[in-house]
């Protein structure tokens, strides 16, 4: 499974809106230094999550329609989608603990976590 799925104006609906599991979309640009810090953290967290969510990436310069559609004013911006709707958003560089908290709110608990209760 790929760590990150690049999405475009043309593929966004199929990859993100029709997904059967939550999707975190990383709105970024190649010239954005904070994006280059945030992206590897997100990639590490998607690997740790073992498929509980998908990580998609939108290059804002190449996909201006999506940038406007989802009112992305600053980058990096991450938006969480579940069942085709935005259920969460973070703007700017975030500490890893905040990213983990954000992801925890949109993903189902793992069987291991359920067994602890």
N, CA, C and O atoms as a GROMACS GRO file, in nm:
protein
  468
    1UNK      N    1   0.084  -0.118   0.000
    1UNK     CA    2   0.000   0.000   0.000
    1UNK      C    3   0.089   0.125   0.000
    1UNK      O    4   0.184   0.134   0.078
    2UNK      N    5   0.058   0.217  -0.086
    2UNK     CA    6   0.135   0.341  -0.093
    2UNK      C    7   0.110   0.423   0.033
    2UNK      O    8  -0.001   0.424   0.087
    3UNK      N    9   0.213   0.491   0.080
    3UNK     CA   10   0.199   0.577   0.197
    3UNK      C   11   0.110   0.696   0.166
    3UNK      O   12   0.027   0.735   0.248
    4UNK      N   13   0.128   0.753   0.048
    4UNK     CA   14   0.056   0.874   0.011
    4UNK      C   15  -0.003   0.857  -0.128
    4UNK      O   16   0.063   0.805  -0.218
    5UNK      N   17  -0.128   0.900  -0.144
    5UNK     CA   18  -0.192   0.896  -0.274
    5UNK      C   19  -0.201   1.038  -0.327
    5UNK      O   20  -0.275   1.120  -0.271
    6UNK      N   21  -0.128   1.071  -0.434
    6UNK     CA   22  -0.143   1.204  -0.492
    6UNK      C   23  -0.282   1.216  -0.554
    6UNK      O   24  -0.326   1.125  -0.624
    7UNK      N   25  -0.350   1.327  -0.529
    7UNK     CA   26  -0.482   1.348  -0.590
    7UNK      C   27  -0.483   1.478  -0.667
    7UNK      O   28  -0.409   1.572  -0.637
    8UNK      N   29  -0.569   1.481  -0.766
    8UNK     CA   30  -0.582   1.598  -0.852
    8UNK      C   31  -0.729   1.638  -0.857
    8UNK      O   32  -0.815   1.572  -0.800
    9UNK      N   33  -0.755   1.748  -0.927
    9UNK     CA   34  -0.894   1.790  -0.947
    9UNK      C   35  -0.976   1.675  -1.005
    9UNK      O   36  -1.093   1.658  -0.969
   10UNK      N   37  -0.916   1.596  -1.093
   10UNK     CA   38  -0.988   1.489  -1.162
   10UNK      C   39  -1.008   1.364  -1.075
   10UNK      O   40  -1.108   1.295  -1.091
   11UNK      N   41  -0.915   1.334  -0.984
   11UNK     CA   42  -0.922   1.210  -0.907
   11UNK      C   43  -0.976   1.227  -0.766
   11UNK      O   44  -1.000   1.128  -0.696
   12UNK      N   45  -0.996   1.351  -0.722
   12UNK     CA   46  -1.033   1.378  -0.584
   12UNK      C   47  -1.161   1.306  -0.542
   12UNK      O   48  -1.166   1.247  -0.434
   13UNK      N   49  -1.262   1.311  -0.624
   13UNK     CA   50  -1.390   1.251  -0.586
   13UNK      C   51  -1.376   1.101  -0.559
   13UNK      O   52  -1.422   1.052  -0.457
   14UNK      N   53  -1.311   1.030  -0.651
   14UNK     CA   54  -1.297   0.886  -0.634
   14UNK      C   55  -1.206   0.849  -0.517
   14UNK      O   56  -1.237   0.758  -0.440
   15UNK      N   57  -1.094   0.919  -0.502
   15UNK     CA   58  -0.996   0.884  -0.400
   15UNK      C   59  -1.040   0.930  -0.261
   15UNK      O   60  -1.019   0.859  -0.163
   16UNK      N   61  -1.100   1.048  -0.251
   16UNK     CA   62  -1.130   1.105  -0.120
   16UNK      C   63  -1.278   1.095  -0.085
   16UNK      O   64  -1.314   1.038   0.018
   17UNK      N   65  -1.363   1.150  -0.169
   17UNK     CA   66  -1.505   1.160  -0.134
   17UNK      C   67  -1.578   1.026  -0.132
   17UNK      O   68  -1.674   1.009  -0.057
   18UNK      N   69  -1.534   0.932  -0.214
   18UNK     CA   70  -1.599   0.801  -0.220
   18UNK      C   71  -1.525   0.695  -0.139
   18UNK      O   72  -1.560   0.577  -0.146
   19UNK      N   73  -1.426   0.734  -0.064
   19UNK     CA   74  -1.346   0.639   0.014
   19UNK      C   75  -1.430   0.573   0.123
   19UNK      O   76  -1.520   0.635   0.181
   20UNK      N   77  -1.399   0.447   0.150
   20UNK     CA   78  -1.472   0.372   0.252
   20UNK      C   79  -1.412   0.389   0.391
   20UNK      O   80  -1.469   0.342   0.489
   21UNK      N   81  -1.299   0.455   0.400
   21UNK     CA   82  -1.236   0.483   0.530
   21UNK      C   83  -1.200   0.630   0.534
   21UNK      O   84  -1.199   0.696   0.430
   22UNK      N   85  -1.171   0.684   0.651
   22UNK     CA   86  -1.134   0.825   0.658
   22UNK      C   87  -1.011   0.856   0.572
   22UNK      O   88  -0.923   0.772   0.554
   23UNK      N   89  -1.008   0.978   0.520
   23UNK     CA   90  -0.895   1.025   0.439
   23UNK      C   91  -0.847   1.157   0.495
   23UNK      O   92  -0.927   1.248   0.519
   24UNK      N   93  -0.718   1.168   0.516
   24UNK     CA   94  -0.658   1.296   0.551
   24UNK      C   95  -0.593   1.350   0.425
   24UNK      O   96  -0.511   1.283   0.362
   25UNK      N   97  -0.632   1.471   0.389
   25UNK     CA   98  -0.578   1.535   0.269
   25UNK      C   99  -0.480   1.643   0.312
   25UNK      O  100  -0.514   1.734   0.388
   26UNK      N  101  -0.360   1.631   0.263
   26UNK     CA  102  -0.251   1.725   0.290
   26UNK      C  103  -0.243   1.821   0.171
   26UNK      O  104  -0.199   1.783   0.063
   27UNK      N  105  -0.286   1.945   0.192
   27UNK     CA  106  -0.275   2.049   0.090
   27UNK      C  107  -0.137   2.112   0.107
   27UNK      O  108  -0.106   2.164   0.213
   28UNK      N  109  -0.054   2.106   0.003
   28UNK     CA  110   0.085   2.147   0.013
   28UNK      C  111   0.133   2.207  -0.118
   28UNK      O  112   0.059   2.212  -0.216
   29UNK      N  113   0.258   2.253  -0.117
   29UNK     CA  114   0.326   2.300  -0.239
   29UNK      C  115   0.473   2.265  -0.228
   29UNK      O  116   0.527   2.254  -0.118
   30UNK      N  117   0.537   2.248  -0.342
   30UNK     CA  118   0.678   2.209  -0.343
   30UNK      C  119   0.768   2.315  -0.280
   30UNK      O  120   0.874   2.281  -0.226
   31UNK      N  121   0.730   2.441  -0.285
   31UNK     CA  122   0.812   2.551  -0.234
   31UNK      C  123   0.789   2.578  -0.085
   31UNK      O  124   0.858   2.663  -0.027
   32UNK      N  125   0.695   2.510  -0.022
   32UNK     CA  126   0.653   2.536   0.116
   32UNK      C  127   0.743   2.461   0.216
   32UNK      O  128   0.736   2.339   0.226
   33UNK      N  129   0.826   2.536   0.288
   33UNK     CA  130   0.916   2.472   0.385
   33UNK      C  131   0.841   2.403   0.499
   33UNK      O  132   0.877   2.290   0.534
   34UNK      N  133   0.738   2.465   0.561
   34UNK     CA  134   0.664   2.394   0.666
   34UNK      C  135   0.599   2.265   0.615
   34UNK      O  136   0.585   2.168   0.690
   35UNK      N  137   0.559   2.263   0.487
   35UNK     CA  138   0.500   2.142   0.429
   35UNK      C  139   0.601   2.028   0.429
   35UNK      O  140   0.565   1.912   0.449
   36UNK      N  141   0.727   2.062   0.407
   36UNK     CA  142   0.832   1.960   0.401
   36UNK      C  143   0.863   1.904   0.540
   36UNK      O  144   0.924   1.798   0.551
   37UNK      N  145   0.821   1.973   0.645
   37UNK     CA  146   0.834   1.922   0.782
   37UNK      C  147   0.712   1.838   0.817
   37UNK      O  148   0.725   1.730   0.876
   38UNK      N  149   0.595   1.886   0.782
   38UNK     CA  150   0.469   1.819   0.816
   38UNK      C  151   0.451   1.688   0.740
   38UNK      O  152   0.410   1.587   0.799
   39UNK      N  153   0.480   1.687   0.612
   39UNK     CA  154   0.454   1.570   0.528
   39UNK      C  155   0.519   1.441   0.579
   39UNK      O  156   0.451   1.338   0.584
   40UNK      N  157   0.646   1.442   0.616
   40UNK     CA  158   0.706   1.317   0.666
   40UNK      C  159   0.641   1.268   0.796
   40UNK      O  160   0.631   1.148   0.819
   41UNK      N  161   0.596   1.360   0.881
   41UNK     CA  162   0.526   1.319   1.003
   41UNK      C  163   0.397   1.247   0.968
   41UNK      O  164   0.365   1.142   1.024
   42UNK      N  165   0.322   1.303   0.873
   42UNK     CA  166   0.197   1.240   0.830
   42UNK      C  167   0.223   1.103   0.768
   42UNK      O  168   0.148   1.009   0.792
   43UNK      N  169   0.328   1.092   0.689
   43UNK     CA  170   0.362   0.965   0.626
   43UNK      C  171   0.394   0.859   0.731
   43UNK      O  172   0.354   0.744   0.718
   44UNK      N  173   0.466   0.898   0.834
   44UNK     CA  174   0.500   0.805   0.942
   44UNK      C  175   0.373   0.760   1.015
   44UNK      O  176   0.358   0.643   1.049
   45UNK      N  177   0.281   0.854   1.039
   45UNK     CA  178   0.158   0.821   1.112
   45UNK      C  179   0.065   0.732   1.031
   45UNK      O  180  -0.004   0.647   1.088
   46UNK      N  181   0.061   0.749   0.899
   46UNK     CA  182  -0.024   0.662   0.818
   46UNK      C  183   0.030   0.519   0.819
   46UNK      O  184  -0.048   0.424   0.815
   47UNK      N  185   0.160   0.504   0.822
   47UNK     CA  186   0.219   0.370   0.831
   47UNK      C  187   0.184   0.307   0.965
   47UNK      O  188   0.145   0.190   0.971
   48UNK      N  189   0.197   0.383   1.072
   48UNK     CA  190   0.164   0.332   1.206
   48UNK      C  191   0.017   0.294   1.220
   48UNK      O  192  -0.017   0.205   1.298
   49UNK      N  193  -0.070   0.360   1.144
   49UNK     CA  194  -0.214   0.339   1.157
   49UNK      C  195  -0.262   0.211   1.089
   49UNK      O  196  -0.378   0.172   1.105
   50UNK      N  197  -0.175   0.145   1.013
   50UNK     CA  198  -0.207   0.016   0.950
   50UNK      C  199  -0.339   0.017   0.875
   50UNK      O  200  -0.420  -0.074   0.889
   51UNK      N  201  -0.360   0.121   0.794
   51UNK     CA  202  -0.477   0.123   0.707
   51UNK      C  203  -0.605   0.179   0.766
   51UNK      O  204  -0.709   0.172   0.701
   52UNK      N  205  -0.600   0.235   0.885
   52UNK     CA  206  -0.724   0.289   0.943
   52UNK      C  207  -0.766   0.419   0.877
   52UNK      O  208  -0.880   0.462   0.890
   53UNK      N  209  -0.672   0.482   0.805
   53UNK     CA  210  -0.706   0.598   0.724
   53UNK      C  211  -0.613   0.604   0.604
   53UNK      O  212  -0.508   0.540   0.603
   54UNK      N  213  -0.653   0.680   0.505
   54UNK     CA  214  -0.571   0.701   0.385
   54UNK      C  215  -0.515   0.842   0.391
   54UNK      O  216  -0.582   0.935   0.438
   55UNK      N  217  -0.393   0.859   0.343
   55UNK     CA  218  -0.331   0.990   0.332
   55UNK      C  219  -0.324   1.028   0.185
   55UNK      O  220  -0.264   0.957   0.104
   56UNK      N  221  -0.386   1.141   0.151
   56UNK     CA  222  -0.384   1.192   0.014
   56UNK      C  223  -0.316   1.327   0.014
   56UNK      O  224  -0.317   1.398   0.115
   57UNK      N  225  -0.256   1.363  -0.097
   57UNK     CA  226  -0.184   1.489  -0.104
   57UNK      C  227  -0.228   1.566  -0.229
   57UNK      O  228  -0.237   1.511  -0.338
   58UNK      N  229  -0.257   1.696  -0.208
   58UNK     CA  230  -0.298   1.785  -0.316
   58UNK      C  231  -0.194   1.896  -0.330
   58UNK      O  232  -0.171   1.971  -0.235
   59UNK      N  233  -0.132   1.906  -0.445
   59UNK     CA  234  -0.043   2.017  -0.476
   59UNK      C  235  -0.131   2.137  -0.511
   59UNK      O  236  -0.198   2.137  -0.614
   60UNK      N  237  -0.129   2.240  -0.425
   60UNK     CA  238  -0.220   2.353  -0.444
   60UNK      C  239  -0.191   2.431  -0.572
   60UNK      O  240  -0.282   2.490  -0.630
   61UNK      N  241  -0.067   2.432  -0.617
   61UNK     CA  242  -0.032   2.504  -0.739
   61UNK      C  243  -0.085   2.433  -0.863
   61UNK      O  244  -0.123   2.498  -0.961
   62UNK      N  245  -0.089   2.302  -0.859
   62UNK     CA  246  -0.134   2.224  -0.975
   62UNK      C  247  -0.285   2.197  -0.973
   62UNK      O  248  -0.342   2.155  -1.074
   63UNK      N  249  -0.350   2.221  -0.859
   63UNK     CA  250  -0.493   2.191  -0.845
   63UNK      C  251  -0.568   2.307  -0.780
   63UNK      O  252  -0.622   2.294  -0.670
   64UNK      N  253  -0.572   2.421  -0.848
   64UNK     CA  254  -0.635   2.540  -0.789
   64UNK      C  255  -0.784   2.524  -0.764
   64UNK      O  256  -0.838   2.590  -0.675
   65UNK      N  257  -0.852   2.441  -0.839
   65UNK     CA  258  -0.995   2.422  -0.818
   65UNK      C  259  -1.022   2.362  -0.681
   65UNK      O  260  -1.113   2.406  -0.610
   66UNK      N  261  -0.944   2.261  -0.642
   66UNK     CA  262  -0.961   2.200  -0.510
   66UNK      C  263  -0.925   2.299  -0.399
   66UNK      O  264  -0.990   2.303  -0.295
   67UNK      N  265  -0.822   2.377  -0.423
   67UNK     CA  266  -0.779   2.477  -0.325
   67UNK      C  267  -0.892   2.576  -0.298
   67UNK      O  268  -0.918   2.610  -0.183
   68UNK      N  269  -0.957   2.622  -0.402
   68UNK     CA  270  -1.071   2.714  -0.387
   68UNK      C  271  -1.193   2.643  -0.329
   68UNK      O  272  -1.259   2.696  -0.240
   69UNK      N  273  -1.221   2.525  -0.378
   69UNK     CA  274  -1.340   2.451  -0.334
   69UNK      C  275  -1.339   2.427  -0.183
   69UNK      O  276  -1.444   2.435  -0.118
   70UNK      N  277  -1.222   2.399  -0.127
   70UNK     CA  278  -1.212   2.369   0.015
   70UNK      C  279  -1.152   2.484   0.096
   70UNK      O  280  -1.108   2.464   0.209
   71UNK      N  281  -1.151   2.603   0.038
   71UNK     CA  282  -1.112   2.726   0.105
   71UNK      C  283  -0.977   2.712   0.176
   71UNK      O  284  -0.964   2.744   0.294
   72UNK      N  285  -0.879   2.665   0.102
   72UNK     CA  286  -0.744   2.654   0.157
   72UNK      C  287  -0.675   2.788   0.135
   72UNK      O  288  -0.643   2.825   0.022
   73UNK      N  289  -0.653   2.859   0.244
   73UNK     CA  290  -0.592   2.992   0.237
   73UNK      C  291  -0.444   2.992   0.274
   73UNK      O  292  -0.368   3.077   0.229
   74UNK      N  293  -0.405   2.896   0.356
   74UNK     CA  294  -0.266   2.884   0.401
   74UNK      C  295  -0.223   2.739   0.386
   74UNK      O  296  -0.304   2.647   0.392
   75UNK      N  297  -0.094   2.722   0.365
   75UNK     CA  298  -0.041   2.585   0.361
   75UNK      C  299   0.077   2.577   0.457
   75UNK      O  300   0.149   2.676   0.477
   76UNK      N  301   0.096   2.462   0.515
   76UNK     CA  302   0.019   2.341   0.496
   76UNK      C  303  -0.118   2.350   0.565
   76UNK      O  304  -0.134   2.412   0.669
   77UNK      N  305  -0.214   2.285   0.502
   77UNK     CA  306  -0.346   2.263   0.560
   77UNK      C  307  -0.378   2.116   0.543
   77UNK      O  308  -0.358   2.059   0.436
   78UNK      N  309  -0.426   2.055   0.651
   78UNK     CA  310  -0.474   1.918   0.638
   78UNK      C  311  -0.623   1.918   0.673
   78UNK      O  312  -0.667   1.983   0.768
   79UNK      N  313  -0.697   1.842   0.594
   79UNK     CA  314  -0.841   1.828   0.617
   79UNK      C  315  -0.872   1.680   0.624
   79UNK      O  316  -0.823   1.601   0.544
   80UNK      N  317  -0.955   1.644   0.721
   80UNK     CA  318  -0.999   1.506   0.736
   80UNK      C  319  -1.137   1.490   0.674
   80UNK      O  320  -1.226   1.571   0.699
   81UNK      N  321  -1.153   1.387   0.594
   81UNK     CA  322  -1.279   1.356   0.528
   81UNK      C  323  -1.327   1.220   0.577
   81UNK      O  324  -1.249   1.126   0.589
   82UNK      N  325  -1.456   1.212   0.603
   82UNK     CA  326  -1.520   1.086   0.636
   82UNK      C  327  -1.656   1.085   0.569
   82UNK      O  328  -1.734   1.178   0.585
   83UNK      N  329  -1.682   0.978   0.495
   83UNK     CA  330  -1.808   0.964   0.421
   83UNK      C  331  -1.835   1.086   0.333
   83UNK      O  332  -1.949   1.131   0.320
   84UNK      N  333  -1.728   1.140   0.273
   84UNK     CA  334  -1.741   1.246   0.175
   84UNK      C  335  -1.752   1.388   0.230
   84UNK      O  336  -1.768   1.482   0.153
   85UNK      N  337  -1.744   1.404   0.362
   85UNK     CA  338  -1.753   1.540   0.417
   85UNK      C  339  -1.631   1.572   0.503
   85UNK      O  340  -1.566   1.482   0.558
   86UNK      N  341  -1.601   1.701   0.514
   86UNK     CA  342  -1.490   1.746   0.597
   86UNK      C  343  -1.532   1.733   0.743
   86UNK      O  344  -1.634   1.789   0.784
   87UNK      N  345  -1.453   1.660   0.821
   87UNK     CA  346  -1.485   1.640   0.963
   87UNK      C  347  -1.379   1.699   1.056
   87UNK      O  348  -1.393   1.693   1.178
   88UNK      N  349  -1.275   1.757   0.998
   88UNK     CA  350  -1.171   1.819   1.079
   88UNK      C  351  -1.070   1.890   0.991
   88UNK      O  352  -1.058   1.862   0.872
   89UNK      N  353  -0.998   1.985   1.053
   89UNK     CA  354  -0.901   2.063   0.978
   89UNK      C  355  -0.794   2.117   1.072
   89UNK      O  356  -0.822   2.156   1.185
   90UNK      N  357  -0.671   2.118   1.024
   90UNK     CA  358  -0.559   2.183   1.094
   90UNK      C  359  -0.485   2.267   0.991
   90UNK      O  360  -0.466   2.226   0.877
   91UNK      N  361  -0.444   2.386   1.033
   91UNK     CA  362  -0.371   2.476   0.944
   91UNK      C  363  -0.235   2.506   1.006
   91UNK      O  364  -0.225   2.535   1.125
   92UNK      N  365  -0.132   2.498   0.924
   92UNK     CA  366   0.002   2.527   0.970
   92UNK      C  367   0.074   2.404   1.022
   92UNK      O  368   0.016   2.296   1.034
   93UNK      N  369   0.200   2.423   1.053
   93UNK     CA  370   0.281   2.314   1.105
   93UNK      C  371   0.228   2.276   1.244
   93UNK      O  372   0.191   2.363   1.323
   94UNK      N  373   0.224   2.147   1.272
   94UNK     CA  374   0.168   2.097   1.396
   94UNK      C  375   0.267   2.003   1.463
   94UNK      O  376   0.342   1.932   1.395
   95UNK      N  377   0.268   2.001   1.596
   95UNK     CA  378   0.351   1.901   1.664
   95UNK      C  379   0.291   1.762   1.645
   95UNK      O  380   0.170   1.748   1.624
   96UNK      N  381   0.375   1.662   1.652
   96UNK     CA  382   0.329   1.526   1.628
   96UNK      C  383   0.217   1.485   1.723
   96UNK      O  384   0.124   1.415   1.682
   97UNK      N  385   0.223   1.527   1.848
   97UNK     CA  386   0.118   1.493   1.944
   97UNK      C  387  -0.018   1.546   1.898
   97UNK      O  388  -0.120   1.479   1.913
   98UNK      N  389  -0.019   1.667   1.843
   98UNK     CA  390  -0.145   1.725   1.794
   98UNK      C  391  -0.196   1.648   1.673
   98UNK      O  392  -0.316   1.629   1.659
   99UNK      N  393  -0.106   1.604   1.585
   99UNK     CA  394  -0.146   1.523   1.470
   99UNK      C  395  -0.206   1.390   1.514
   99UNK      O  396  -0.306   1.345   1.459
  100UNK      N  397  -0.144   1.327   1.614
  100UNK     CA  398  -0.196   1.200   1.666
  100UNK      C  399  -0.336   1.219   1.725
  100UNK      O  400  -0.424   1.135   1.704
  101UNK      N  401  -0.356   1.326   1.796
  101UNK     CA  402  -0.487   1.356   1.854
  101UNK      C  403  -0.591   1.376   1.743
  101UNK      O  404  -0.702   1.323   1.751
  102UNK      N  405  -0.554   1.452   1.641
  102UNK     CA  406  -0.640   1.479   1.527
  102UNK      C  407  -0.681   1.349   1.458
  102UNK      O  408  -0.798   1.327   1.429
  103UNK      N  409  -0.583   1.263   1.431
  103UNK     CA  410  -0.608   1.135   1.365
  103UNK      C  411  -0.694   1.045   1.454
  103UNK      O  412  -0.783   0.976   1.404
  104UNK      N  413  -0.668   1.046   1.583
  104UNK     CA  414  -0.745   0.964   1.676
  104UNK      C  415  -0.893   0.998   1.676
  104UNK      O  416  -0.977   0.912   1.704
  105UNK      N  417  -0.926   1.123   1.646
  105UNK     CA  418  -1.067   1.165   1.646
  105UNK      C  419  -1.142   1.120   1.522
  105UNK      O  420  -1.265   1.116   1.522
  106UNK      N  421  -1.070   1.086   1.416
  106UNK     CA  422  -1.138   1.048   1.291
  106UNK      C  423  -1.128   0.901   1.256
  106UNK      O  424  -1.194   0.855   1.163
  107UNK      N  425  -1.046   0.827   1.330
  107UNK     CA  426  -1.028   0.685   1.298
  107UNK      C  427  -1.093   0.598   1.406
  107UNK      O  428  -1.100   0.637   1.522
  108UNK      N  429  -1.141   0.482   1.365
  108UNK     CA  430  -1.198   0.390   1.465
  108UNK      C  431  -1.088   0.336   1.555
  108UNK      O  432  -0.973   0.326   1.512
  109UNK      N  433  -1.121   0.302   1.679
  109UNK     CA  434  -1.019   0.244   1.767
  109UNK      C  435  -0.972   0.109   1.715
  109UNK      O  436  -1.049   0.034   1.654
  110UNK      N  437  -0.847   0.080   1.739
  110UNK     CA  438  -0.794  -0.049   1.695
  110UNK      C  439  -0.843  -0.159   1.788
  110UNK      O  440  -0.883  -0.131   1.901
  111UNK      N  441  -0.842  -0.285   1.742
  111UNK     CA  442  -0.882  -0.396   1.830
  111UNK      C  443  -0.800  -0.399   1.958
  111UNK      O  444  -0.852  -0.432   2.064
  112UNK      N  445  -0.672  -0.365   1.949
  112UNK     CA  446  -0.586  -0.364   2.068
  112UNK      C  447  -0.635  -0.259   2.168
  112UNK      O  448  -0.645  -0.287   2.287
  113UNK      N  449  -0.666  -0.139   2.118
  113UNK     CA  450  -0.716  -0.034   2.208
  113UNK      C  451  -0.849  -0.072   2.270
  113UNK      O  452  -0.874  -0.041   2.387
  114UNK      N  453  -0.935  -0.138   2.194
  114UNK     CA  454  -1.063  -0.182   2.248
  114UNK      C  455  -1.044  -0.287   2.358
  114UNK      O  456  -1.118  -0.289   2.456
  115UNK      N  457  -0.943  -0.372   2.341
  115UNK     CA  458  -0.918  -0.478   2.440
  115UNK      C  459  -0.869  -0.420   2.572
  115UNK      O  460  -0.883  -0.484   2.676
  116UNK      N  461  -0.813  -0.300   2.568
  116UNK     CA  462  -0.761  -0.238   2.691
  116UNK      C  463  -0.872  -0.185   2.780
  116UNK      O  464  -0.849  -0.157   2.898
  117UNK      N  465  -0.992  -0.170   2.726
  117UNK     CA  466  -1.102  -0.112   2.805
  117UNK      C  467  -1.185  -0.215   2.873
  117UNK      O  468  -1.280  -0.182   2.943
   0.00000   0.00000   0.00000
